[in-house]
């Protein structure tokens, strides 16, 4: 079963580039990525550019509108994701708890609908 682990935190929360803590923080991400890849449960995963680069699109009645920024105006922003293929929600929770940003933000886990062809 596939689960999307959505990584949310306040922008600039946690160790920042140029600080002493940033190297170990990024190493923890590399270690986690290697762990889920080695376990054969990683489908994909990536970090996202900062929210200043986001654009939100709507199409109402054929009228396309764009707005600068993310869809939701919240303190915590979506910063990246992992798509994992694991046996159940319990296993997804166990992996999500190891994502380094869980210490500075939140990881939302959503089951993915896999459409049969």
C-alpha positions in Angstrom: 0.0 0.0 0.0 1.4 3.4 -0.9 1.5 6.3 1.6 2.5 9.9 0.9 4.5 11.4 3.8 4.0 15.2 3.4 6.7 17.2 5.3 5.4 20.4 6.8 7.3 23.0 8.9 7.5 26.7 9.4 9.8 28.1 6.7 13.3 28.5 8.2 12.4 26.2 11.1 15.2 23.8 12.1 18.8 24.0 11.2 19.6 26.5 8.4 22.3 26.5 5.7 25.5 27.9 7.0 25.0 26.9 10.6 26.9 24.2 12.4 23.7 22.1 12.8 22.8 22.1 9.1 25.3 19.4 8.0 24.1 16.8 10.5 20.5 17.7 9.7 21.1 17.0 6.0 23.1 13.9 6.8 20.0 12.6 8.7 17.9 13.1 5.6 20.5 11.2 3.5 20.5 8.4 6.1 16.7 8.2 6.1 16.6 8.2 2.3 19.2 5.4 2.2 17.2 3.4 4.9 13.9 3.5 3.0 15.6 2.8 -0.3 17.5 -0.2 1.1 14.3 -1.5 2.7 12.7 -1.3 -0.7 9.8 0.9 0.4 10.8 4.2 -1.2 8.8 5.0 -4.4 10.0 8.6 -4.6 10.8 11.7 -2.6 11.9 15.3 -3.1 12.3 18.6 -1.4 10.3 21.6 -2.7 11.6 25.1 -3.5 10.6 27.8 -1.0 7.0 29.0 -0.8 7.9 32.2 -2.6 8.3 30.2 -5.8 4.8 28.7 -5.5 1.9 29.5 -7.8 -1.7 28.4 -7.2 -4.0 27.8 -10.2 -7.8 27.8 -10.3 -10.0 27.2 -13.4 -13.6 28.3 -12.8 -15.9 28.2 -15.8 -12.9 28.2 -18.2 -11.4 31.2 -16.5 -7.8 30.4 -15.4 -6.5 32.5 -12.5 -3.1 32.3 -10.9 -2.1 33.5 -7.5 1.4 33.9 -6.2 2.2 31.6 -3.2 0.9 28.4 -1.8 -2.8 27.4 -1.6 -3.0 27.6 2.1 -1.9 30.6 4.2 -0.6 28.7 7.2 2.4 28.9 9.5 3.6 25.5 8.4 4.3 25.0 4.7 4.7 21.9 2.6 8.5 21.5 2.1 8.8 18.0 0.6 7.5 14.5 0.5 8.3 10.8 0.5 6.1 8.3 -1.3 6.5 5.0 0.5 5.1 1.5 -0.4 4.6 -0.2 2.9 2.3 -2.9 4.4 0.1 -0.6 6.5 -0.4 2.7 8.3 1.6 1.5 11.3 4.6 0.9 9.2 4.1 4.3 7.5 4.0 6.0 10.9 7.2 4.3 12.0 9.0 5.6 8.9 7.5 9.0 9.1 8.6 9.5 12.7 12.2 9.1 11.4 12.0 12.0 8.9 14.2 14.6 10.4 11.7 17.5 10.0 9.3 15.6 12.4 11.4 17.2 15.1 10.7 20.8 13.8 7.3 20.4 12.1 4.8 17.7 11.2 4.6 14.8 8.8 1.1 14.2 7.3 0.6 10.7 6.1 -2.0 10.1 3.4 -2.9 6.8 1.8 -2.6 7.0 -2.0 -5.3 5.7 -4.3 -3.6 3.5 -6.8 -6.0 3.1 -9.8 -6.1 -0.3 -11.5 -5.4 0.0 -15.2 
